[in-house]
Amino acid sequence: MGNANKIRNQGLSRRDFMRLSAMGVLGTGMSGWLRRLAAETAKNPQRKRTCILLWMSGGPSQCDTFDLKPEHENGGPFKPIDTDVAGIQISEHLPKLATVMKHLVPIRSMSTKEGDHTRATYLLRTGYLPSGPLTYPTMGSLFSKELGSSDSELPNFVSIAPNRTLSPNAYGPGFLGPQFAPLVVGEGAGFVQTDDQNVDAALKVKNLELPQGISRKQADNRLSILKDLENDFTATHPGVPTKSHQSAYEAAVRMMRSKAIEAFQLDQEPDTLRDAYGRNRFGQGCLLARRLIEQGVPFVEVSLNGVQGSNAFGWDTHQQNFEAVQSLSEVLDPAWGTLMTDLEQRGLLDSTLVVWMGEFGRTPKINQNTGRDHFPAAWTTVLGGGGIRGGQVIGKTSDDGMKVTDQPIAVPDLLATICKALGLDPEKQNMSNIGRPIPLADHGAKPIDKILKS
């Protein structure tokens, strides 16, 4: 059967067929025109850098993902596998990521002193520790302010399936104000990543459809009246809260009227690609992130909070660590691996930084419940894609995994590296709510120049 007949029988457009073939989803080779199309997209001078944060709630075990210790009793049962970069090995339960290691940089020498979920989550997501009346902005608010546009049709920051229970302030805009808060989707319907049929509904924006029986003209008339009332109120009640309320309504109306809102309609994607990402909230969340990035949203975060049979803080593996991490990895690997390949084939990888991290790591020593406890002293984050020279490893830990032995990386250093990869000056300052200028990355931060593209 010819390709054209196959395309018709599978319900795919020719464009989808060629893209999926290039990704290996359909098992055929990449065509020259697709390669040229991706290259043209990547070189577009109008395209700004964007960022996707893959947030692992609870703190993932570095010894069972990107920094295995197979020769030591702390290593556990997981075996290392080779990647597409000679000398770099990762967990056997991350086979798809092993094929895209050329785009990734595991940072195996992260080190902090914060082993409490609340404080550590705040530190990693803002770059700062909690400090009295000063509420720091989460990374998405901070970077979308720099990379986004005030009149964009879609929000500049979208948070997919966050679990804000333990550290709610770590997810907000802080002193930047509510206009830089995220649009949150996929929260509130349970945190476990299941293959349920409601995942599409969970990842849609609520209340964008017109009420039954209300025409577009009627809706526009009502919005016009609301705008007049708000203008009158703002004139007599000036201030940040009033302006923020008005800005929020204006942004919502722009989104309602925009064709770009179709980015949330995942059923526009071929079933084959959706299957490759994984039919669960994290997998489809990663697909949604790619669709939003494609529409110009500068910052999207996707949280992996748990899987079937684990708690809502799935990576917090105090008990039965190996069963939980294997199940989590089986959700993480196809989603993240497909995301990297999908971005590359669309010419978006060179402009999209992908960050993988949680709030800390897990103890190399296995506890009496076959679990691993909180461990901030020596753990791993991963950077890849836009602005990053992939295919290398930063830092090293001891044979038992208990301490950093080479190039310790502090959180401000990580934030400064992310800033530079996004084309931002880590020393740029924002004025805080207490009148103190705050840099994007804390004073003294040193970006990891070795992994940054010039």
C-alpha positions as a Markdown table, in Angstrom:
| # | Residue | x | y | z |
|---|---|---|---|---|
| 1 | Met | 0.0 | 0.0 | 0.0 |
| 2 | Gly | 1.3 | 3.5 | -0.9 |
| 3 | Asn | 2.0 | 6.2 | 1.7 |
| 4 | Ala | -1.1 | 8.2 | 0.5 |
| 5 | Asn | -3.4 | 5.3 | 1.1 |
| 6 | Lys | -1.8 | 4.7 | 4.5 |
| 7 | Ile | -2.4 | 8.4 | 5.4 |
| 8 | Arg | -6.0 | 8.2 | 4.5 |
| 9 | Asn | -6.6 | 4.9 | 6.4 |
| 10 | Gln | -5.0 | 6.3 | 9.5 |
| 11 | Gly | -6.9 | 9.5 | 9.4 |
| 12 | Leu | -3.6 | 11.6 | 9.3 |
| 13 | Ser | -2.8 | 14.6 | 7.1 |
| 14 | Arg | 0.3 | 14.3 | 4.9 |
| 15 | Arg | 1.9 | 16.9 | 7.2 |
| 16 | Asp | 1.3 | 14.8 | 10.3 |
| 17 | Phe | 2.4 | 11.6 | 8.5 |
| 18 | Met | 5.8 | 13.1 | 7.5 |
| 19 | Arg | 6.3 | 14.6 | 11.0 |
| 20 | Leu | 5.5 | 11.4 | 12.8 |
| 21 | Ser | 7.7 | 9.4 | 10.4 |
| 22 | Ala | 10.6 | 11.7 | 11.2 |
| 23 | Met | 10.1 | 11.1 | 14.9 |
| 24 | Gly | 10.2 | 7.4 | 14.4 |
| 25 | Val | 6.6 | 7.0 | 15.6 |
| 26 | Leu | 5.6 | 5.5 | 12.3 |
| 27 | Gly | 8.9 | 3.8 | 11.6 |
| 28 | Thr | 10.0 | 5.6 | 8.5 |
| 29 | Gly | 12.9 | 7.9 | 7.7 |
| 30 | Met | 13.0 | 11.7 | 7.9 |
| 31 | Ser | 12.4 | 13.5 | 4.6 |
| 32 | Gly | 14.6 | 16.3 | 3.4 |
| 33 | Trp | 11.9 | 18.9 | 3.2 |
| 34 | Leu | 10.9 | 18.3 | 6.9 |
| 35 | Arg | 14.5 | 18.9 | 8.0 |
| 36 | Arg | 14.6 | 22.1 | 6.0 |
| 37 | Leu | 11.3 | 23.2 | 7.4 |
| 38 | Ala | 12.5 | 22.7 | 11.0 |
| 39 | Ala | 15.7 | 24.5 | 10.3 |
| 40 | Glu | 13.9 | 27.5 | 8.9 |
| 41 | Thr | 11.7 | 27.6 | 12.0 |
| 42 | Ala | 14.6 | 27.4 | 14.3 |
| 43 | Lys | 16.4 | 30.3 | 12.5 |
| 44 | Asn | 13.4 | 32.6 | 12.6 |
| 45 | Pro | 14.9 | 35.8 | 14.1 |
| 46 | Gln | 11.4 | 36.8 | 15.5 |
| 47 | Arg | 11.3 | 33.8 | 17.7 |
| 48 | Lys | 12.1 | 34.4 | 21.4 |
| 49 | Arg | 13.4 | 31.8 | 23.8 |
| 50 | Thr | 10.8 | 29.9 | 25.7 |
| 51 | Cys | 11.0 | 27.5 | 28.7 |
| 52 | Ile | 9.2 | 24.3 | 29.7 |
| 53 | Leu | 9.7 | 23.2 | 33.4 |
| 54 | Leu | 9.0 | 19.6 | 34.2 |
| 55 | Trp | 8.4 | 19.7 | 37.9 |
| 56 | Met | 8.8 | 16.5 | 39.9 |
| 57 | Ser | 6.7 | 16.9 | 43.1 |
| 58 | Gly | 8.3 | 15.3 | 46.2 |
| 59 | Gly | 11.9 | 15.1 | 45.1 |
| 60 | Pro | 13.1 | 12.4 | 42.6 |
| 61 | Ser | 15.8 | 9.9 | 43.5 |
| 62 | Gln | 19.0 | 10.7 | 41.6 |
| 63 | Cys | 20.4 | 7.3 | 42.3 |
| 64 | Asp | 17.5 | 5.7 | 40.4 |
| 65 | Thr | 17.4 | 8.1 | 37.5 |
| 66 | Phe | 20.5 | 10.0 | 36.3 |
| 67 | Asp | 23.2 | 9.2 | 38.8 |
| 68 | Leu | 23.2 | 5.5 | 39.4 |
| 69 | Lys | 25.6 | 3.7 | 41.7 |
| 70 | Pro | 25.6 | 0.1 | 40.5 |
| 71 | Glu | 28.8 | -0.9 | 42.2 |
| 72 | His | 27.7 | 0.2 | 45.7 |
| 73 | Glu | 25.1 | -1.2 | 48.1 |
| 74 | Asn | 23.3 | 2.2 | 48.0 |
| 75 | Gly | 22.7 | 1.7 | 44.3 |
| 76 | Gly | 19.6 | -0.5 | 44.5 |
| 77 | Pro | 18.4 | -2.9 | 41.8 |
| 78 | Phe | 18.1 | -0.6 | 38.8 |
| 79 | Lys | 20.7 | -1.2 | 36.1 |
| 80 | Pro | 22.4 | 1.6 | 34.1 |
| 81 | Ile | 22.0 | 1.7 | 30.3 |
| 82 | Asp | 24.1 | 3.4 | 27.7 |
| 83 | Thr | 22.8 | 6.6 | 26.0 |
| 84 | Asp | 23.4 | 8.1 | 22.6 |
| 85 | Val | 26.4 | 9.9 | 24.2 |
| 86 | Ala | 29.4 | 7.7 | 24.9 |
| 87 | Gly | 30.2 | 7.5 | 28.6 |
| 88 | Ile | 26.9 | 8.8 | 29.9 |
| 89 | Gln | 24.6 | 6.2 | 31.4 |
| 90 | Ile | 21.1 | 6.6 | 33.0 |
| 91 | Ser | 18.4 | 4.3 | 34.5 |
| 92 | Glu | 17.2 | 1.3 | 32.5 |
| 93 | His | 13.7 | 2.7 | 33.0 |
| 94 | Leu | 14.4 | 5.8 | 30.9 |
| 95 | Pro | 15.2 | 4.2 | 27.5 |
| 96 | Lys | 13.6 | 6.9 | 25.4 |
| 97 | Leu | 15.6 | 9.6 | 27.2 |
| 98 | Ala | 18.7 | 7.6 | 26.6 |
| 99 | Thr | 18.2 | 8.3 | 22.8 |
| 100 | Val | 18.1 | 12.1 | 23.2 |
| 101 | Met | 20.9 | 12.5 | 25.7 |
| 102 | Lys | 22.8 | 14.5 | 23.1 |
| 103 | His | 20.3 | 17.3 | 23.9 |
| 104 | Leu | 20.5 | 17.0 | 27.7 |
| 105 | Val | 22.9 | 17.9 | 30.5 |
| 106 | Pro | 22.4 | 16.1 | 33.9 |
| 107 | Ile | 23.8 | 18.3 | 36.7 |
| 108 | Arg | 24.7 | 15.7 | 39.2 |
| 109 | Ser | 26.2 | 18.0 | 41.8 |
| 110 | Met | 23.3 | 20.1 | 43.1 |
| 111 | Ser | 23.7 | 20.8 | 46.7 |
| 112 | Thr | 21.5 | 22.7 | 49.2 |
| 113 | Lys | 20.8 | 22.6 | 52.9 |
| 114 | Glu | 17.0 | 22.5 | 52.7 |
| 115 | Gly | 15.4 | 19.1 | 53.4 |
| 116 | Asp | 11.9 | 20.4 | 54.2 |
| 117 | His | 9.4 | 20.1 | 51.3 |
| 118 | Thr | 7.9 | 23.6 | 51.9 |
| 119 | Arg | 11.2 | 25.5 | 52.1 |
| 120 | Ala | 13.0 | 23.5 | 49.5 |
| 121 | Thr | 10.2 | 23.8 | 47.0 |
| 122 | Tyr | 10.1 | 27.6 | 47.6 |
| 123 | Leu | 13.9 | 27.8 | 47.1 |
| 124 | Leu | 14.0 | 25.8 | 43.8 |
| 125 | Arg | 11.0 | 27.5 | 42.3 |
| 126 | Thr | 12.0 | 31.1 | 43.2 |
| 127 | Gly | 15.7 | 30.9 | 43.7 |
| 128 | Tyr | 15.4 | 32.3 | 47.2 |
| 129 | Leu | 14.4 | 31.2 | 50.7 |
| 130 | Pro | 11.3 | 32.6 | 52.4 |
| 131 | Ser | 12.0 | 36.0 | 53.9 |
| 132 | Gly | 9.5 | 37.7 | 56.1 |
| 133 | Pro | 7.2 | 40.1 | 54.3 |
| 134 | Leu | 9.1 | 39.6 | 51.0 |
| 135 | Thr | 7.3 | 37.1 | 48.7 |
| 136 | Tyr | 9.5 | 36.1 | 45.8 |
| 137 | Pro | 7.9 | 35.2 | 42.4 |
| 138 | Thr | 8.0 | 31.7 | 41.1 |
| 139 | Met | 10.2 | 31.0 | 38.2 |
| 140 | Gly | 7.4 | 31.0 | 35.6 |
| 141 | Ser | 6.2 | 34.5 | 36.7 |
| 142 | Leu | 9.8 | 35.8 | 36.8 |
| 143 | Phe | 10.8 | 34.6 | 33.3 |
| 144 | Ser | 7.4 | 35.1 | 31.6 |
| 145 | Lys | 7.6 | 38.8 | 32.6 |
| 146 | Glu | 10.8 | 39.1 | 30.8 |
| 147 | Leu | 9.9 | 37.0 | 27.7 |
| 148 | Gly | 6.2 | 37.6 | 27.3 |
| 149 | Ser | 4.0 | 40.3 | 26.0 |
| 150 | Ser | 1.3 | 42.2 | 27.9 |
| 151 | Asp | -1.1 | 42.0 | 24.9 |
| 152 | Ser | -0.6 | 38.4 | 24.0 |
| 153 | Glu | -3.7 | 36.4 | 23.2 |
| 154 | Leu | -2.8 | 33.5 | 25.5 |
| 155 | Pro | -1.4 | 33.8 | 29.0 |
| 156 | Asn | 2.4 | 34.2 | 29.2 |
| 157 | Phe | 2.6 | 31.5 | 32.0 |
| 158 | Val | 0.6 | 28.3 | 32.1 |
| 159 | Ser | 0.9 | 25.8 | 34.9 |
| 160 | Ile | -0.3 | 22.3 | 34.1 |
| 161 | Ala | -1.5 | 20.0 | 37.0 |
| 162 | Pro | 0.4 | 21.6 | 39.8 |
| 163 | Asn | 0.2 | 20.3 | 43.4 |
| 164 | Arg | 0.5 | 23.4 | 45.5 |
| 165 | Thr | -0.5 | 21.8 | 48.8 |
| 166 | Leu | 2.8 | 21.9 | 50.7 |
| 167 | Ser | 4.2 | 25.2 | 49.4 |
| 168 | Pro | 1.5 | 27.4 | 47.8 |
| 169 | Asn | 3.6 | 30.6 | 47.8 |
| 170 | Ala | 6.2 | 28.8 | 45.7 |
| 171 | Tyr | 3.7 | 28.8 | 42.8 |
| 172 | Gly | 2.6 | 32.4 | 42.8 |
| 173 | Pro | 3.8 | 35.7 | 41.3 |
| 174 | Gly | 5.0 | 37.1 | 44.6 |
| 175 | Phe | 5.9 | 40.8 | 44.6 |
| 176 | Leu | 5.5 | 41.0 | 40.8 |
| 177 | Gly | 1.7 | 41.1 | 41.3 |
| 178 | Pro | -1.3 | 39.1 | 40.1 |
| 179 | Gln | -0.9 | 40.1 | 36.4 |
| 180 | Phe | 2.1 | 37.7 | 36.3 |
| 181 | Ala | 0.2 | 34.8 | 37.9 |
| 182 | Pro | -0.1 | 31.5 | 35.9 |
| 183 | Leu | -3.2 | 30.2 | 34.2 |
| 184 | Val | -3.7 | 26.9 | 36.0 |
| 185 | Val | -5.2 | 23.9 | 34.2 |
| 186 | Gly | -5.5 | 20.3 | 35.3 |
| 187 | Glu | -5.6 | 21.0 | 39.1 |
| 188 | Gly | -8.3 | 19.8 | 41.5 |
| 189 | Ala | -9.3 | 16.6 | 39.9 |
| 190 | Gly | -6.9 | 14.5 | 41.8 |
| 191 | Phe | -3.1 | 14.4 | 41.5 |
| 192 | Val | -2.6 | 10.8 | 40.5 |
| 193 | Gln | -1.5 | 10.4 | 36.8 |
| 194 | Thr | -4.0 | 7.8 | 35.6 |
| 195 | Asp | -4.9 | 6.7 | 32.1 |
| 196 | Asp | -8.5 | 8.0 | 32.5 |
| 197 | Gln | -10.8 | 9.2 | 29.8 |
| 198 | Asn | -11.2 | 12.6 | 31.4 |
| 199 | Val | -7.7 | 13.8 | 30.9 |
| 200 | Asp | -8.7 | 16.0 | 27.9 |
| 201 | Ala | -11.4 | 17.7 | 29.9 |
| 202 | Ala | -9.0 | 18.2 | 32.9 |
| 203 | Leu | -6.5 | 20.0 | 30.7 |
| 204 | Lys | -8.9 | 22.5 | 29.1 |
| 205 | Val | -9.5 | 26.0 | 30.3 |
| 206 | Lys | -12.7 | 26.3 | 32.2 |
| 207 | Asn | -15.6 | 28.8 | 31.4 |
| 208 | Leu | -14.4 | 29.9 | 28.0 |
| 209 | Glu | -17.6 | 28.8 | 26.2 |
| 210 | Leu | -20.5 | 31.2 | 26.0 |
| 211 | Pro | -23.5 | 30.3 | 28.3 |
| 212 | Gln | -26.2 | 28.4 | 26.6 |
| 213 | Gly | -28.6 | 30.7 | 24.8 |
| 214 | Ile | -26.2 | 33.7 | 24.7 |
| 215 | Ser | -25.1 | 34.9 | 21.3 |
| 216 | Arg | -21.7 | 36.4 | 20.6 |
| 217 | Lys | -23.3 | 39.8 | 20.1 |
| 218 | Gln | -25.1 | 39.6 | 23.4 |
| 219 | Ala | -21.8 | 38.6 | 25.1 |
| 220 | Asp | -20.0 | 41.5 | 23.5 |
| 221 | Asn | -22.6 | 44.0 | 24.7 |
| 222 | Arg | -22.3 | 42.7 | 28.2 |
| 223 | Leu | -18.6 | 43.0 | 28.1 |
| 224 | Ser | -18.8 | 46.5 | 26.8 |
| 225 | Ile | -21.1 | 47.4 | 29.8 |
| 226 | Leu | -18.6 | 45.8 | 32.2 |
| 227 | Lys | -15.7 | 47.7 | 30.7 |
| 228 | Asp | -17.6 | 51.0 | 31.1 |
| 229 | Leu | -18.3 | 50.2 | 34.8 |
| 230 | Glu | -14.8 | 49.2 | 35.5 |
| 231 | Asn | -13.4 | 52.3 | 33.9 |
| 232 | Asp | -15.6 | 54.4 | 36.1 |
| 233 | Phe | -14.6 | 52.4 | 39.2 |
| 234 | Thr | -10.9 | 52.6 | 38.3 |
| 235 | Ala | -11.1 | 56.4 | 37.9 |
| 236 | Thr | -12.3 | 56.8 | 41.5 |
| 237 | His | -10.4 | 53.8 | 43.1 |
| 238 | Pro | -6.9 | 53.8 | 41.5 |
| 239 | Gly | -4.4 | 51.2 | 42.7 |
| 240 | Val | -2.8 | 47.9 | 42.0 |
| 241 | Pro | -5.7 | 45.7 | 43.0 |
| 242 | Thr | -8.2 | 47.5 | 40.8 |
| 243 | Lys | -5.8 | 47.6 | 37.8 |
| 244 | Ser | -5.0 | 43.9 | 38.3 |
| 245 | His | -8.7 | 43.0 | 38.3 |
| 246 | Gln | -9.3 | 45.0 | 35.1 |
| 247 | Ser | -6.2 | 43.5 | 33.4 |
| 248 | Ala | -7.3 | 40.0 | 34.3 |
| 249 | Tyr | -10.7 | 40.5 | 32.6 |
| 250 | Glu | -9.1 | 42.0 | 29.6 |
| 251 | Ala | -6.7 | 39.1 | 29.2 |
| 252 | Ala | -9.6 | 36.6 | 29.6 |
| 253 | Val | -11.6 | 38.3 | 26.9 |
| 254 | Arg | -8.7 | 38.3 | 24.5 |
| 255 | Met | -8.2 | 34.6 | 25.1 |
| 256 | Met | -11.9 | 33.9 | 24.7 |
| 257 | Arg | -11.9 | 35.6 | 21.3 |
| 258 | Ser | -8.6 | 34.2 | 20.1 |
| 259 | Lys | -8.2 | 31.3 | 17.7 |
| 260 | Ala | -5.0 | 30.5 | 19.6 |
| 261 | Ile | -7.2 | 29.0 | 22.3 |
| 262 | Glu | -7.4 | 25.9 | 20.1 |
| 263 | Ala | -3.9 | 25.0 | 21.5 |
| 264 | Phe | -5.9 | 23.4 | 24.4 |
| 265 | Gln | -7.8 | 21.1 | 22.0 |
| 266 | Leu | -5.5 | 18.1 | 22.2 |
| 267 | Asp | -7.9 | 16.0 | 20.0 |
| 268 | Gln | -6.5 | 18.0 | 17.0 |
| 269 | Glu | -3.3 | 15.9 | 17.3 |
| 270 | Pro | -3.0 | 12.4 | 15.7 |
| 271 | Asp | -3.7 | 9.5 | 18.0 |
| 272 | Thr | -0.3 | 8.0 | 17.2 |
| 273 | Leu | 1.5 | 11.1 | 18.6 |
| 274 | Arg | -0.8 | 11.2 | 21.6 |
| 275 | Asp | -0.1 | 7.6 | 22.4 |
| 276 | Ala | 3.7 | 8.3 | 22.1 |
| 277 | Tyr | 3.4 | 11.0 | 24.8 |
| 278 | Gly | 1.3 | 8.7 | 27.0 |
| 279 | Arg | -2.4 | 8.8 | 27.7 |
| 280 | Asn | -2.1 | 10.2 | 31.2 |
| 281 | Arg | -2.2 | 13.7 | 32.6 |
| 282 | Phe | 1.6 | 14.2 | 32.5 |
| 283 | Gly | 2.0 | 12.8 | 29.0 |
| 284 | Gln | -0.8 | 14.9 | 27.6 |
| 285 | Gly | 0.4 | 17.8 | 29.7 |
| 286 | Cys | 3.7 | 17.7 | 27.9 |
| 287 | Leu | 1.9 | 17.6 | 24.6 |
| 288 | Leu | -0.1 | 20.6 | 25.6 |
| 289 | Ala | 3.1 | 22.4 | 26.7 |
| 290 | Arg | 4.5 | 21.9 | 23.2 |
| 291 | Arg | 1.3 | 23.2 | 21.6 |
| 292 | Leu | 1.4 | 26.3 | 23.9 |
| 293 | Ile | 5.0 | 26.9 | 23.1 |
| 294 | Glu | 4.2 | 26.7 | 19.5 |
| 295 | Gln | 1.6 | 29.4 | 19.9 |
| 296 | Gly | 4.2 | 31.7 | 21.6 |
| 297 | Val | 3.6 | 31.1 | 25.3 |
| 298 | Pro | 7.0 | 31.8 | 26.8 |
| 299 | Phe | 6.8 | 29.6 | 30.0 |
| 300 | Val | 4.9 | 26.4 | 30.6 |
| 301 | Glu | 5.3 | 24.0 | 33.6 |
| 302 | Val | 4.1 | 20.5 | 33.8 |
| 303 | Ser | 4.0 | 18.6 | 37.1 |
| 304 | Leu | 4.4 | 14.9 | 37.6 |
| 305 | Asn | 2.8 | 14.3 | 41.0 |
| 306 | Gly | 2.0 | 10.6 | 41.2 |
| 307 | Val | 1.0 | 7.5 | 39.4 |
| 308 | Gln | -1.6 | 4.8 | 40.0 |
| 309 | Gly | -0.9 | 3.2 | 43.4 |
| 310 | Ser | 1.3 | 6.0 | 44.7 |
| 311 | Asn | 0.6 | 9.1 | 46.8 |
| 312 | Ala | 0.0 | 12.6 | 45.5 |
| 313 | Phe | 3.7 | 13.4 | 46.1 |
| 314 | Gly | 4.8 | 10.4 | 44.0 |
| 315 | Trp | 8.5 | 11.2 | 44.1 |
| 316 | Asp | 8.5 | 11.4 | 48.0 |
| 317 | Thr | 9.4 | 7.7 | 48.2 |
| 318 | His | 10.0 | 7.0 | 51.9 |
| 319 | Gln | 8.5 | 3.5 | 51.3 |
| 320 | Gln | 8.7 | 1.1 | 48.4 |
| 321 | Asn | 11.0 | 3.5 | 46.5 |
| 322 | Phe | 11.9 | 1.2 | 43.6 |
| 323 | Glu | 8.3 | 0.2 | 42.7 |
| 324 | Ala | 7.3 | 3.8 | 42.8 |
| 325 | Val | 10.2 | 5.2 | 40.8 |
| 326 | Gln | 9.8 | 2.5 | 38.2 |
| 327 | Ser | 6.2 | 3.4 | 37.7 |
| 328 | Leu | 6.9 | 7.1 | 37.7 |
| 329 | Ser | 9.8 | 6.6 | 35.2 |
| 330 | Glu | 7.4 | 4.7 | 32.9 |
| 331 | Val | 5.2 | 7.8 | 32.7 |
| 332 | Leu | 8.1 | 10.3 | 32.6 |
| 333 | Asp | 10.2 | 8.7 | 29.9 |
| 334 | Pro | 7.8 | 8.5 | 27.0 |
| 335 | Ala | 6.4 | 12.0 | 27.7 |
| 336 | Trp | 9.7 | 13.8 | 28.1 |
| 337 | Gly | 11.5 | 11.8 | 25.4 |
| 338 | Thr | 8.7 | 12.4 | 22.9 |
| 339 | Leu | 8.6 | 16.1 | 23.9 |
| 340 | Met | 12.3 | 16.5 | 23.0 |
| 341 | Thr | 11.9 | 14.8 | 19.7 |
| 342 | Asp | 8.7 | 16.6 | 18.8 |
| 343 | Leu | 10.2 | 20.0 | 19.6 |
| 344 | Glu | 13.3 | 19.1 | 17.5 |
| 345 | Gln | 11.2 | 18.0 | 14.5 |
| 346 | Arg | 9.2 | 21.2 | 14.6 |
| 347 | Gly | 12.3 | 23.4 | 14.7 |
| 348 | Leu | 11.5 | 24.5 | 18.3 |
| 349 | Leu | 14.2 | 22.8 | 20.3 |
| 350 | Asp | 16.9 | 25.3 | 19.7 |
| 351 | Ser | 14.7 | 28.1 | 21.2 |
| 352 | Thr | 13.0 | 26.0 | 23.9 |
| 353 | Leu | 14.8 | 25.3 | 27.2 |
| 354 | Val | 13.6 | 22.2 | 29.0 |
| 355 | Val | 14.3 | 22.0 | 32.8 |
| 356 | Trp | 13.7 | 18.9 | 34.8 |
| 357 | Met | 13.9 | 19.1 | 38.6 |
| 358 | Gly | 12.2 | 18.6 | 42.0 |
| 359 | Glu | 12.9 | 20.2 | 45.3 |
| 360 | Phe | 15.8 | 17.9 | 46.4 |
| 361 | Gly | 17.0 | 14.3 | 45.9 |
| 362 | Arg | 16.7 | 11.1 | 47.9 |
| 363 | Thr | 19.1 | 9.5 | 50.3 |
| 364 | Pro | 21.6 | 7.1 | 48.7 |
| 365 | Lys | 21.2 | 4.9 | 51.7 |
| 366 | Ile | 18.1 | 2.7 | 51.5 |
| 367 | Asn | 15.9 | 2.8 | 54.7 |
| 368 | Gln | 14.2 | -0.1 | 56.5 |
| 369 | Asn | 11.0 | 0.4 | 54.4 |
| 370 | Thr | 12.9 | -0.1 | 51.2 |
| 371 | Gly | 12.6 | 3.7 | 50.7 |
| 372 | Arg | 14.8 | 6.7 | 50.3 |
| 373 | Asp | 14.4 | 9.8 | 52.5 |
| 374 | His | 14.9 | 13.5 | 51.8 |
| 375 | Phe | 18.5 | 14.4 | 50.7 |
| 376 | Pro | 19.5 | 17.9 | 49.7 |
| 377 | Ala | 23.3 | 17.4 | 50.0 |
| 378 | Ala | 24.0 | 15.8 | 46.6 |
| 379 | Trp | 21.4 | 15.4 | 43.8 |
| 380 | Thr | 20.5 | 15.9 | 40.2 |
| 381 | Thr | 18.7 | 18.4 | 37.9 |
| 382 | Val | 18.7 | 18.2 | 34.1 |
| 383 | Leu | 18.8 | 21.0 | 31.5 |
| 384 | Gly | 18.3 | 20.6 | 27.7 |
| 385 | Gly | 17.3 | 22.1 | 24.5 |
| 386 | Gly | 17.5 | 25.9 | 23.8 |
| 387 | Gly | 20.7 | 27.6 | 24.8 |
| 388 | Ile | 22.3 | 24.4 | 26.2 |
| 389 | Arg | 25.2 | 22.4 | 24.9 |
| 390 | Gly | 23.8 | 18.9 | 25.4 |
| 391 | Gly | 25.6 | 15.6 | 25.6 |
| 392 | Gln | 27.7 | 16.2 | 28.7 |
| 393 | Val | 27.5 | 15.8 | 32.5 |
| 394 | Ile | 28.2 | 18.5 | 35.1 |
| 395 | Gly | 29.5 | 17.5 | 38.5 |
| 396 | Lys | 30.2 | 14.2 | 40.3 |
| 397 | Thr | 29.2 | 12.5 | 43.5 |
| 398 | Ser | 31.2 | 10.0 | 45.6 |
| 399 | Asp | 31.0 | 6.3 | 44.9 |
| 400 | Asp | 28.4 | 6.0 | 47.7 |
| 401 | Gly | 26.4 | 9.0 | 46.4 |
| 402 | Met | 26.6 | 10.8 | 49.8 |
| 403 | Lys | 28.6 | 13.9 | 48.8 |
| 404 | Val | 29.5 | 16.1 | 45.9 |
| 405 | Thr | 33.1 | 15.5 | 44.8 |
| 406 | Asp | 33.3 | 17.8 | 41.8 |
| 407 | Gln | 31.8 | 21.2 | 40.9 |
| 408 | Pro | 29.0 | 21.7 | 43.5 |
| 409 | Ile | 26.1 | 23.8 | 42.1 |
| 410 | Ala | 24.0 | 26.0 | 44.3 |
| 411 | Val | 20.4 | 27.0 | 43.4 |
| 412 | Pro | 21.4 | 30.6 | 42.4 |
| 413 | Asp | 24.0 | 29.1 | 40.0 |
| 414 | Leu | 21.2 | 27.0 | 38.4 |
| 415 | Leu | 18.9 | 30.0 | 38.1 |
| 416 | Ala | 21.7 | 32.1 | 36.6 |
| 417 | Thr | 22.3 | 29.3 | 34.1 |
| 418 | Ile | 18.7 | 29.2 | 33.2 |
| 419 | Cys | 18.6 | 32.9 | 32.8 |
| 420 | Lys | 21.6 | 32.9 | 30.4 |
| 421 | Ala | 20.1 | 30.0 | 28.4 |
| 422 | Leu | 17.0 | 32.1 | 27.9 |
| 423 | Gly | 19.0 | 35.1 | 26.8 |
| 424 | Leu | 18.4 | 37.0 | 30.1 |
| 425 | Asp | 20.7 | 38.9 | 32.4 |
| 426 | Pro | 20.7 | 37.1 | 35.8 |
| 427 | Glu | 21.7 | 40.4 | 37.4 |
| 428 | Lys | 18.7 | 42.3 | 36.1 |
| 429 | Gln | 16.5 | 43.6 | 39.0 |
| 430 | Asn | 12.9 | 43.9 | 39.8 |
| 431 | Met | 11.6 | 46.2 | 42.5 |
| 432 | Ser | 10.0 | 44.3 | 45.4 |
| 433 | Asn | 7.0 | 45.1 | 47.5 |
| 434 | Ile | 9.3 | 46.4 | 50.3 |
| 435 | Gly | 11.2 | 48.7 | 48.0 |
| 436 | Arg | 14.3 | 46.6 | 47.6 |
| 437 | Pro | 15.6 | 45.7 | 44.2 |
| 438 | Ile | 15.9 | 41.9 | 43.6 |
| 439 | Pro | 18.0 | 40.3 | 40.9 |
| 440 | Leu | 16.6 | 37.5 | 38.8 |
| 441 | Ala | 19.3 | 35.2 | 40.3 |
| 442 | Asp | 20.7 | 35.9 | 43.8 |
| 443 | His | 23.9 | 38.0 | 44.3 |
| 444 | Gly | 27.0 | 36.0 | 43.6 |
| 445 | Ala | 25.3 | 33.4 | 41.3 |
| 446 | Lys | 27.7 | 31.9 | 38.8 |
| 447 | Pro | 26.2 | 30.5 | 35.6 |
| 448 | Ile | 27.6 | 27.2 | 34.3 |
| 449 | Asp | 29.3 | 28.6 | 31.3 |
| 450 | Lys | 30.5 | 25.2 | 30.0 |
| 451 | Ile | 27.0 | 24.1 | 29.1 |
| 452 | Leu | 25.8 | 27.4 | 27.6 |
| 453 | Lys | 25.8 | 28.0 | 23.9 |
| 454 | Ser | 27.5 | 31.3 | 22.9 |
